Amino acid sequence: RRGLKENRNLSLADNPQKAGVFYWTSGRKKKIYGPRRDETIKYMLSAFVFNSDSACWLVCFCSIRRDFYKILGVSKSASIKDIKKAYRKLALQLHPDRNPDDPNAQDKFADLGAAYEVLSDEEKRKQYDAYGEEGLKEGHHGSHGDIFSSFFGDFGFMFGGNRQQQDRNIPRGNDIVLDLEVTLEEVYSGNFVESSPVRVELWSGVPSSPQPFSSYVHFFLTTKVVRNKPVAKEAPGKRKCNCRQEMRTTQLGPGRFQMTQEVVCDECPNIKLVNEERTLEVEIEQGVRDEMEYPFIGEGEPHIDGEPGDLRFRIKVLKHPLFERRGDDLYTNVTITLVEALVGFEMYITHLDGHKVHIVRDKITRPGARIWKKGEGLPNFDNNNIRGSLIVTFDVDFPKDQLSDQQKDGIRQLLKQAPSQKVYNGLQGY
């Protein structure tokens, strides 16, 4: 049956095992692609049948209902904060640059972006919960070529080349890595850092431009990130001037000419990259570690003829005047008087979030002594229910004035200690 084309809607919910992509050769049917257990085939979009001298093929494009909650690994009652946190972690794990050997890396990452785009928007999330993905009227839909490539993988060479090979040939802007300074208080409690746009000069995006894109990025304190991104937009219709189309004649050889259209404007430079203000929100998660990166896909250096690079914020935890971080533990020093060291003391330490840590000592405290307050350290990044310890080191402030002979005799009678000198290696401590 040469040249047969069928358009039909098939309900496969009753028997999803029959769904898939097959081909027939030598009178036998073989299965090329079938849904995974966590996928649900909803309907068949179209079927194309064609044959050659050696085989007859049937190619089916299927629409797979994606479970956005399962893709992000969150429950349907998850908050926006939980969704953002899940996306940040998975974006680092599933980024195609970190999975060059995974042929499905691009598709997994695209599914992750689609899931986040829908579930992070309240209106889109309501429509998705009520009607599913098909209920979303607006949004990006992959072409048949994209679906075919995701189904067939390396079989794509039979129909015009491998998609991943094509992606490698697409020009891409540079990635930008920026240091984002955060306080230890933000690491302890978590915070949302919002960016604010700033007005900058128009950047043409030409690779030979003397001023790089990263020079447009500035910081204000630790809570404001000033950001402005040039994005690719066609000049005609985007400006207030009257751009027009003109025919251009090019001589290809003796008696051979070629006519092409080009955009001409007497008022604007016809630059394809224009400034677009964006507000970026960086979630400082509890227990975030120094040098960790938060990616913003497609927010990096633009390319005038290709795709933009990525923007990554690299965490830099600022030094704190009272506490020092070592892993999930917090260290601090306390100076006490000689009297407190001998008879004991009671005190409170104000923690990073303002709560008081109660410390009681009813025995002698030597210089360099330490106490551990379990559960008073930083939250663990992977599991916020686990916290480190607060380790307090004590130093004794000895009197600076000289004691009188009467005071010395009183101390000797009180302590009743015989003179005893100790020689030891000071590097080993007491």
Buried (B, 14 or more C-beta within 10 A) or exposed (E): EEEEEEEEEBEBEEEBEEBBBBBBEEEEEEEBBBBEEEBBBBBBBBBBBEBEEEEBBBBBBBBBBBBBBEBBBBEEEBEEEBBBBBBBBBBBEBBBEEBEEEBBBBBBBBBBBBBBBBBBBEEBBEBBBEEBBEEBEEEEEBEEBBBBBBBBBEBBEEEEEBBBEEEEEEEBBBBBBBEBBBBBBBBBBBBEBEBEBEEBEEBBBEEEEEEEBEEBBEBEEBBEBBBBBBBBBEBBEEBEEEBEEEEEEEEEEEEEEEEEEEEEBEEBEBBBBBBEEEEBEBBBBBBBBEEBBBBBBBBBBBBBEEBBBBBBBEBBBEEBEEBEBEEBBBBBEBEBEEEBBBEBBEBEBEBBEEEEBEBEBEEEBEBEBEBEBEEBBBBBBEEBEBBBBBBBBBEBEEEEEEEEEEEEEEEEEEEEEEEEEEEEEEEEEE
